[in-house]
Amino acid sequence: MSFTYSAVIPAYNAAATIGDAIGSILAQSLAPAEIIVVDDGSRDETAALACGMGKEIVVVRRENGGPGAATTDGVRRVKAPFVATLDADDLWLPHKIASQAALLESDPGVAGVFSLARLFRDGEPPRLDGEGPVRPLWTRTTMLFRTEAAREVGDFIDLPGRLGEVIDWLARSRDLGHRHTMIEKVLALRRIRRGSLSYDVGAEGRRGYLAAVHAALERRKRRPGQAGSG
């Protein structure tokens, strides 16, 4: 299959997991053209460990600005016609990209593809054999997108609690008429670890999700013919 993509990993203090994340990309049956790790002002060895994973790894260092800003920085540097993203504490299964690439190539009207993911607890071995809860993830970890369409959407905007930026970004993508689809296969593994943004959303994190919903509603009100609608 002739399919060219770049992989982007935003990372902050991810020394404990960045090696596994990059390793899961290197293990893909369909190899990436480049892997861009955006070190978002980490205070640990994240950048050094990523640099040591191979010459195909591009490490970008920036001041801490949030996962959205780091993802935006990475997407801006992508050279390939497709871009995939991965959170630094999660993993891809070996045929993740190949499965999604086949769908994108068969349907030019689809801008982005997502998948199911299996959850596993930090400190436990990732389960590849069907054990553990499964969730549909409309998130960075499962996303494969057409680069041109991604750039049309624009920046990933960090919201309160630094959560909800992907929800907001996808809503803006849909506003542009982009179509997204979910592959009903487990193609990624989500690590549940204490201290991660998704471990305990909390009140501040919920503010981020609510901000994404509020922004979508405000955009809907501003559309022609929508003024005054509920």
C-alpha angles and dihedrals in degrees: 000000000000101000123140122199141159123221121219124196119184106203136187122176088337100143091125094057110018093092092056092046093051091042091057089055093047088051093058117126085224106050122217124243088228141353115220116196112191108201103206099206096298119186094205135060096285095120095043093049092048091050090053093056095079147299092274090067115096111198118199118191120204140160114271110277105146137271093285094054091046092050091049090051091052096046090051089059097049116121100183126086091242130046129200124190132204133185111237094242097048135077140220123223113236097258096041098110096037091055093049095041091057090057094047092050093048094049115039090183093069114092099186141014129206134179148198119278134202117227123226132174122248110258093032123096113260110260114234095166102075100272123130135043118306125213135181104244119205087180145110093270095064100031125121112172141174104257094222091053092046091054090048089060092051132202128009100237117216111229132194111305088015090265131114098040093121092048089052092046093050091048089054089047091054090048087061090055096257116154122220129189137196121223108215093223132099102248101153142038122226116209115218106208134163111253096027118123092246096046097079113007095189127177095301092050091049087055088060093054091045090050090054091051092046092051091051092051092049091052090050091053091053095054116107110270093016100089112124094010119133 
